[in-house]
Each structure stands twice: as structure tokens, then as C-alpha cells.
Amino acid sequence: MHHFPDATAVVRALAPDEPVILNRPHAARRAARFFVEKFPGKSLYAVKANPSPDLLRVLWDAGVTHYDVASIAEVRLVASTLPEAKLCFMHPVKTPRAISEAYHEHGCRTFSLDTVEELNKIVEACRDADGKPATDLRLCIRLRVSSEYSELSLASKFGCDLTEAPALLQEARQHCDWLGLCFHVGSQAMTPFAYVQALERVRVAIAEAGVVIDMVDVGGGFPSVYPGMEPPPLEDYFAIIHKQFYSLPIAYNAELWCEPGRALCAEYSSIVVRVEKRRGDELYINDGAYGALFDAAHIGWNFPVRALEDDLIKPEMDFAFYGPTCDDADYMKGPFPLPEDIQAGDYIEIGMLGAYGAAMKTDFNGFGAAERIVVEDEPMASLYDGSRKREEADNVVSLR
Ligand SMILES: *Cc1c(COP(=O)(O)O)cnc(C)c1O
């Protein structure tokens, strides 16, 4: 891979005709070290946020040993990229063959589930050649929790509710020596209180089930920073989760896990695009809804932008973007503030696309190509560069 100091150097050297994805391994390493050192438990990386093998190796080298995989393709990818990594199959709806291959061929022992049907499926798929049931399963019951504090809901699709959880926990306990509870508060949780509320549900489920719990997994949802979405410091999330965890009725040696996706990789990538046409306050750029800007188009997510030309001097105004495909839906309303004299031929860097951005690119309409280049400058925003100090009074949710 090529190395450049920053986006401007890339544009000067290459004047690229197609979008270029800029990767910042140092930013992903810093995020991973933050979680490894400060989260009061084990941090799994949720591979779906960005499955790039280069990124997986950066995270591994930074100390992330466990990986949350959701499909057999992700199982194979992590197993082949990081042969010593621990795989945790955390999608509650899996196919029997995927479970069997993960267990028998890739050493995966940890599986999540939210129904008795899935429990039976796992037990069947993991039998040995003589038909004996596995004795080393690590099962994790996914609880449905509220997404009300998150920008992106994950509340309706997966997870059993509190009326179902006790029976499922008791049933699962018959099939494993290691039983956990997991949940997902939704992506980009804007307050640590989201986890307090979810852990209260965990408490109720455990009390009603009356079973020994060996692990509680607070899932993903840890935020990154985007225009208009500035979360409290992650230390506040960690402190509150730690405190709640220790007050749960669980085994004395129970483990605490989390599964960040976004928070580990949002800062990893940005993208350089070119303006191909201007129509008033609309810029036609060469990446869009079917490229790295899926979330900008479909859920109106805002990403930071900057013009990469030195000769643009006018004050900024708000623009909307059209992507390159022939589809009207290939539209990002922004607003994206850029110099008002920006025009066709100018380049723009769009930041914070390492999570659910670079990973979403498709080849639709022939516009999928993008070179990947390593750059050394800082991401356009960061939760980890020391610029965001803890402000106890302002944004810590008090538990007292
Ligand atoms: C998507 C997902 C994650 C990662 O979520 P983020 O909001 O990106 O941190 C973690 N766990 C599960 C089960 C997921 O589906």
C-alpha cells in the first residue's frame, strides 16, 4: 500500500479519477489500546463495522484478541487472517452448517442465541462424530433492550424479552458450563445511561432465572464523534458500566465483555472524492449512497468534510451531494459546509468513514473502485487524542 502524509499530498501526487480511501492505522491502534487498557473487561471487535484484513491485523497487534463475527464469511475471514484469534459467533440467527463449520473447523466455542430453537440448533450442530453433545459450549443469551439513547436502533430485530429470558437461561444452562447474557443498546449511544438501563434488565433476568451467570456482554454502541453528535468521554461509559456490573448477582469470577465496532474503527478511514459537476448548492461527487456514504444517504448521518484545494478562499456555505450512480436516491442531504467557490474538478475529504462507511462500498452501476492508501495525519475528529477532557459535572450520569 502507498503511504502519504495526508489527503492533500494524495491529490497533488495522483489527481485521482476515482475515490480514494485513506486509512490511518495509527488511529485504529490508538482506539484499540484505549479499549484494551481502559475498558474494565474484555473488548471484542465487532467485525461487521469494517472487515478489512489490514485493520484486523492492526487491532490484533494492539491487543484485541476476541472477535465478534456474525456470518460464516466473517468466521473464515478472521480465522484465516488471525489464526490465534478467539471467535465469538454473536448473530442470534445462524444456519446449522455455519455453526457446525465454526465449531468443528475454526475452534469457535462462543455462540449467542435468543430462542430455544436456536439453542437446539447449536446443540445439534456441535455434536461430535459419535453424536455426543459438546461439553465446551459457551452460550450467550441475547436480551432485547431499549435503543432510545442511540442514533441507530438495534432494538426490534434480536433479543428475547424479560418474559422469555428466565426459561431460556435455565434451558441453556443445561447445555453449557459457561453462560452469559448479552445485549446491544443500539449504535452510537449518546449517553452512558443507555447501558445502565440495559444492565438493570440483565439484573431482572438473572434474578428471575436463578442461574449462575459467568459473563455479561454489554455489546457495542460506544459512540464516535461526528458533526452534531459529540458524546461524553468514553471513560464515563466505562466507569458507569463497571459500577453496574459489580452490583449484579453474578458469579464472583464472572467476566465483563464489550463488542465495540464503530468506536474502534470510525477514525480509521476517510475518503477523497472529486466534484464532477456543480448545480447551485448541489455537488455531484464520485462516491455516494452505494459507496462509502450509505449512512449519509439512507439515514442522514452527518460526516465532516474539508476542501482540499488551497486556492478556495471564499467563506463556507452548505452543500448537498449527489453520488455517481444514475439513481435519484444516490443523494446525501448533509448539510456539508464547504467554500462557496468550490467547483467541478476540486477534491473533498470526507472524514470518519472507517465504521460502516468504507465497508459498505458496492459495485453498483460500475462505481465501486477505490484505491486504498495509508496516510499519517490525524483523523478529522477523535475521541482518543486527548482533546476531549472529562467534564464531571456536565455529562456524567449520576448514579447516586
Ligand atoms: C453491530 C454489532 C456490534 C457493533 O456495534 P457498534 O455500534 O458498531 O459498536 C456489536 N455487537 C453486535 C451483536 C452487533 O450486531
The ligand as a MOL file (V3000), in Angstrom:
LIG
                    3D

  0  0  0     0  0            999 V3000
M  V30 BEGIN CTAB
M  V30 COUNTS 15 15 0 0 0
M  V30 BEGIN ATOM
M  V30 1 C -23.1830 -4.3190 15.0880 0
M  V30 2 C -22.9160 -5.0420 16.3370 0
M  V30 3 C -21.9010 -4.5880 17.2070 0
M  V30 4 C -21.1180 -3.3220 16.9820 0
M  V30 5 O -21.9260 -2.2140 17.2060 0
M  V30 6 P -21.3170 -0.7270 17.2220 0
M  V30 7 O -22.4980 0.1320 17.4450 0
M  V30 8 O -20.6550 -0.5190 15.9140 0
M  V30 9 O -20.3460 -0.6510 18.3390 0
M  V30 10 C -21.6390 -5.3460 18.3480 0
M  V30 11 N -22.3400 -6.4580 18.6230 0
M  V30 12 C -23.3260 -6.9210 17.8160 0
M  V30 13 C -24.0280 -8.1800 18.1840 0
M  V30 14 C -23.6390 -6.2240 16.6530 0
M  V30 15 O -24.6320 -6.6620 15.8650 0
M  V30 END ATOM
M  V30 BEGIN BOND
M  V30 1 1 1 2
M  V30 2 1 2 3
M  V30 3 2 2 14
M  V30 4 1 3 4
M  V30 5 2 3 10
M  V30 6 1 4 5
M  V30 7 1 5 6
M  V30 8 2 6 7
M  V30 9 1 6 8
M  V30 10 1 6 9
M  V30 11 1 10 11
M  V30 12 2 11 12
M  V30 13 1 12 13
M  V30 14 1 12 14
M  V30 15 1 14 15
M  V30 END BOND
M  V30 END CTAB
M  END
